[in-house]
Amino acid sequence: MKFKNNKGITLTALVITIGVMTILIGTVVIVALNEGGIIGKAGEAKEGVEDVGVYQDVIQAVLMSKNKNGKINEATFTKKLKKIDSNANITCDENTNSYIINVKGNNYIVEEYGNVTVQE
């Protein structure tokens, strides 16, 4: 009895493999590209990281602008904020001795002694 020497794959196995791969690729593309998918979530995460970076820059500006009494020197504070965002808006609230600032589209309240809170 002679044995057949089979080397390679059959056409049926190749077609089935290509079909399974196509289904898998289609599923991955749908999951990655839809609204709540991986790419959408990455964009949201990027925005969050940028907001945190601006917040940290504001805190650094506050710390670098404090005088010996622990109060914020307004001229230095304004200069530091303008380095972060040349379009930064700074308003002093005389009633509460705090600053209401807008830096890169984010609103913050900076109290007299430097506490920074995000204004929603």
Summary of the structure (lengths in Angstrom):
residues: 120
radius of gyration: 29.3
end to end distance: 84.6
largest distance: 103.8
contacts: 269
relative contact order: 0.10
helix: 51%
strand: 18%
